[in-house]
Amino acid sequence: MKYKKTILDNGLRAITVPMKGSPTVTVFVLVEAGSKYETKEQNGISHFLEHMCFKGTTNRPHNSDISTELDTIGSVYNAFTGHEYTGYYAKAEYSHVDKLLDVVSDMYLNPIFDEKEIEKEKGVIIEEINMYEDLPQRKVQVVFTDLLYGNTPAGWDVLGPADNIRKFKRDDFVNYRNKFYKAKSTTVIVAGNFAEAKVLKDIKKIFSVMPKAIKGKKEKVVENQTKPEISLFKKDTDQTHLVLGFRSFDIFDKRSKVMDLLVGVLDAGMSSRLFKKLRDEMGVCYYANAGQDAFTDHGVFSVSAGVDNKRVKEVVTVILSELNKLKTELVSEKELNKVKQNLAGTMYLGLESSNSLAKFYGFQEIMNEKIKTPEEIKKEINSVTAAEIKKLANEIFVNKGLNLAIVGRFDNKTEFEKILKL
């Protein structure tokens, strides 16, 4: 799983990951542009722009040209927008690498932002917003993010509000793209079965048209929480969806691998503590997940679950109890070794395809991390001790950084304030 990183004269980064014998190849382009780079009036434009890149380019001017061309070769393709980046990718049988690079680069470099297509796509995105509003397990994540960061870029929904979507004009897309879609903000990744020298030559030729320029910046996250906070979104649901979480640290923090192990103790498979406690023993939920979302200037540890409406307070109390155990008790050597093997094993299982390898290396690079190979990550995982996990739990699981978001049949914070403490 060797890779090569090449920096073009204009600052664009290219990552090539050859996979000899692979039947597929993936072309993936990432840019440092997402909802955290927007103003309040622009909120939603990063995601909307992503949609518009599929709706016509200077070389493929009709709205179906791109999809028809990729469908013809049996390609799997899509795009996504997050808080700190936007990505475009296409995967196909390896002989189509030239076609994939041509199409994906054309989408990225030459969108035309046809005004008629913009007006039609507004309806699509508004319905996407409506769809997620009807999914309480997704809505609760929005409520949780808003609880932590409020009316700041870190607190805004990536999709943006419908009112913004209705107002966007062609010039808004052109100006936003000109500000943030820079060579130094862009990483191109090709993974799979391909001729590396030729692909690198093609990348340099295609993307050299992007001029040298200072990349756009985002507003820095400021955190000043002093006590536990709660946000309730009342909705007539058949189960209650909750997120309980703590402010943690950014992606550059040296404790990141310790956090991975801590999360693994709680959520690494059906033998993990949360699964066994909440699902096997209590029978109160179908899903219960723990995770760390680390960004370039902040991070959040959280536990999310969809639970029986009548047992929500009981579940919150049990989750807090499980977190407290990590503060007071050392994870046994047997359990720690199990989690280490699980994390390493699932990492390797997740790197079997060209698209997964492209994302593995691409996300590390776009978030400005030092790229680590799977072997290096496995070594870091194995070096974590039970004492480090306990120390981290005591640093992160503190009342002043505790937050609870709920979507369900509740509108009285008082009943949760009594139990929301460690």
N, C-alpha and C positions, 0 to 999 in steps of 0.2 A: 504494500500500500504506500509506495513512495510517491512523493509529489514534487513538483517543481514550481517555484514562484518566480515570476518575471515581472519587473516593473518597466513599463514603457516610458519613453522620453517625456510624455505628457503627464506621467504620474499614475496612469491606470495600472491596476494590478491584475496579473493573469496567473491563475493556478491551473496546472495541468496534472491530472492523476491517471496515468495509463493503467489499464486492466487487461493484460494480455489474455486473449481467449474469451473475453466477455462478449455476449451476443448483442449488447446494447451500448449506446453512448448517450450522455446527457450534456447539454449546453445550458449553463445557468449564469444569469447576470444579476448581481446584487448592487444596490445603490444606497448610500447613506441618506435616505430621505423617507420620513414617515411622519406620523401624527405629532411627534414631539418637535418637529421642525416647523410646524404651522403656527399661524396666529389664530386668535379666536374666530375671526371672520373667514379664515381659510380652512378651518377644521373640516376634514373630510376630503380635501383636494388631493392628498397623496394617493388615497385609495381610488378616487374617481379617475385620476390621471392613469393609474394602472389599468383600469377598464378601457380607457380610450386608446391605449397602445395597441389593442386588438382590433380597433375599428378603422384602420386604414393608415397606410404610410405613403411616402412619395413613390415608392416602387410597387406597392400593392394598395391602390387607392380605394378599393371597395371594401365594405365592412365585412364581407365573408371571404375575402381573398386569402387571409392568413389561415383561418380555420380550414378552408378547403384544401389548401396546399399541405398542411400538416396532417389532416385526416387522410389524405391520399396515401401517405407513407405509413399510416398506422401509428402515428406519434401520440404520446401522452404529453400534454402541455397545459400550463396554467400560469398563474401569477398570484402574488399575495402581498399584502401590506401590513406592516407592524408599526410599533411605536418608533422604531429607530432605523428601519430599512424597508425597502421594497424589492421584491425578487421576481424574475421572469425566467421560465425554464421550459425546455422541451426535451423529450427522450424518445429515442427510436432505435431501430435496428442499426447496427454500427456502420453499415455502408452509407447511411444517410447523414454522416457527420457534417459534410459541406452544406447540405440543405438546412440542417438545424442551425448551424452557425449563421448562415445567411438570413434566415427568417427571424431568429431571435434578435440578432443585431439590428436588423431593419426595424423591428418593433421598437427597440430601445432608442435608436438614434434618429429615426425619421417619422415619428407620428405626425399626422397632419391636423388632428383635432377639428374634424369637419363639424361645423355648427349644427347641421341637421342631426348628425349622430350624437352630439352632446345632448341635444334636447331629448332624443329618444332614450338615451342611457340614463337620464335623470330618473325616469320611471322605474328602470331596472334596479337602480341603487336604492331608491326609496322603498321598493318592495323587499330588498335585501335587509334594510333597516327594520321594516315591519316583521320580517321573518324571525330575526333574532330577538325582537321584543317579545315574540310569542314563545321563545325558548328560555324558560326560567333558569336552567343551568348555565346558559350563556349570559343572561341578564344579570345574574348575581355577580358575575365577574366585573361587569361594568359598574354596578353599585359599589363593589369593593374598591375598585380603582378610584372612583370618584370620592369615596370616603377618605382614602389616603392622601390624594393630591388635589382634590377640589377643582376649582376653576383655573387650572394651569395646564400646559401642554401634556404633562404626564398623567393628568386626570381625565383628559378628554377621550371619548370613544374614537377609535380609528375610523369608523364609518362616517362620523360627523353627524350633525343634526340635519333633518330633512330641509329646514329653512335655508341652510347654507347650500345644500345640493341644488335647490331650485334657483338660486341666484347666480351660480357660476357661469361665466362667459368664456369664450375662447381665449381671450387675452389673459385670463386668470391662470389657465393651464400653461400657456406659453411663458409667462413671467415666472411662475413657480418652477417650471422645468429648467429654465435658463439659470435660475439661482442655485439649484441643488443637484441637477444631473450633470456633474462635473467629472472629468477624468479621474481626479484624485479621490473622488467619492465612490468610484466604480470598481468592482471586482468581477472579472470574467472567469468562470470555472468550466473546464471541460474534463469530464471523467468517463472512463470506459475504454473501449477498443478503438484506438485511432493512432494515426501517425503523428507523434508529438511534434516533430520539427515542422511539419507542414502546417499543423493547426496553429502553432505559435506564430508562424509567419503570416498566416491568414488573420489572426487576431490583431497583430501589429498593423497590418495593412488596413483592416476595416476600422479599428478604433483609433487610429492615429489622427482621424479627422476631429476628434474632440480636443479643443484647445487647452493649453495649460491655464489654470485659473485657481484662485483660492476657493476652497469648498465652503458651502454654507454652514452656519453654526446653528445650534439649538439652545434654547433657554435651559440653564442649569437648574436641576431639581433642588429645592430647599425643603428640609424636613425639620419640623419643630414640635412634634407631638409630645405631650407631657403626661397623658393619662389615657386609659382605655377609651375607645370610641366605638359607637354602634350606628349602623344605618339600616333602616327597615324599608323595604319596598313592598307595599301591600298588594297582593295578587291572589285571586281565588284559585289556588293550585291544589292538586291532589297529594302533593308532598312538598315539604319545605326544603329549599336549596340554600345552603349557607357556605360562606367562606370565612374562616377564622385565620388570621395571619398576623405576622410581626414584621416590622421594618428590619431589613438585614444589611446587606452590603453589595457593592458593585462587582462587576465581572472580573475586575483586576485583583480583587482581594486574595491574599495568600491562603485564606481559609476555605476557598471554594471547594476543594476536594473533600475537606472535612464535612462541609455542608452536604455534599453528594452522599456521603456515607450516612449522615444523620437522616436525610430524606429516605435513603434506602432502608434503614431500620424500620421506618414507619410505613413504607409503601413499595417495597421491592417484592412483588408477587403475592400470591394467595397465602403465603406463610408469614407475611409481614404483620406488624403489630396492629395497624389500623384495620386491615382486612379481617384478621382473626377476631378482634374485639368487636367492631361495629357490625360486621356481617355474620360471621360464624357464631359468635357468642350471643350478641344482642338481637340480631335479625332485624335491624332498624333501617337498613339501606341496601341499595344495589351497588352504588359506587361511592368510594371514599378515596380521595387522592391527596397526596402531599407533594409539594414541589417548591423549588427556589427559582424565581424569575430574577435574573441578574442582568442589569443594563449597564451602560457605560458610566453612569453617575449615581446609581441607587439600586436597591434590590429589595425583594419581598419574599419572605417564606410564608406559605399558606397551606391550609388543609381545607379541602372542599368536599361537600357531600350532599346528596339528596336523601332526606330522611322522613320517617313517619311524622306527620303533623303533630301528633300527640306526645312525641318524645323528644322534641327539639332541645329543650333545656337539659334533659338528661344527656343527650349526645354532646352538647357543648361542654358539659361538666366532665364527661368521660375523655373527650379530646384533650382538654386542659390537663387532666390527670395523667394521660399518656405522655404529654410533653414534660410535665413535672418529673416523671420517672427518669427522663433523659438528663434532667438537671441533678438528680440525687443518686442515681444508680449507674454504675458502669455497665455498658453493654458487654455481655459475656463473650469470651473468646470464640465460642462455637457460633453464636449468632453473628458476630462481626465477620468471621471468615465466610459464613454463608452469604452475607450481603456483599462482600467483596467479590466473591465468585459470581454472584448474580449480576452485579454491575458490569464486570468485565465481559461476562458471557453475553449479556444483552447488547452491549456495545458492539461486539464483533458480529453478532447476528444482524444487527442493524446496518452493517456495512457491506452487505453482500451484493448490492445492486449499484449501478452507476449513478443513479440519482441520489441515493443515500450518501455515497462518498462525496459527491459534489456538494451536498449540503453540509456534510461534516467539516470539510475544509473551508468551504465558502463562508459559513457562519462565523467560524473562528477568525477569519481574515477581516470580514466586514465590521466586526465588533472591535477591531483593533487589538485583538489578542495576539500573542505569539502563538503561531500554529504548532500544535502538538500532535504527534502521531499516536495511533491507538496504543502502541507499545509504551510510549511515554506516559500516557494517561493511566494505563494499567499499573505501571510502576508507582505512580502517585496514589492511586487507590489503595494499593497494598501497603503503603507506608503509613496510612492513617491509623491512629491508636484509639482505644476506647476512652482514654483520658482526654484526648483532644475533642472527641465528640461531646463528652460531658462538659468540658470547658466552654465549648461553643454554645451549647444549650443554655448555659448560665449567662452568656453574653447576649444572646438573642431573645430568649424567652423571658421578657421583662414586661411588667404592667404598662409602663409608659409607651411601649411600642405595640401594644395589643389592639387589634381591630376585629370587629365582627360585622359582616354584611349578611342580610337575610332577605330572600324573596319568598313570600308566602302569606299566610293569613294572620299576620301580626302587625300591630301598629302602636304597641306600647313598649318603649325601650326599658321602662323601669324593671320589668320582670327579668330582663337579661342583664341589666346593670348589677343586679345583686349577685350574679354568679360569674360575671366576666372578670375574673382576677385569678392570679396564680398564687 
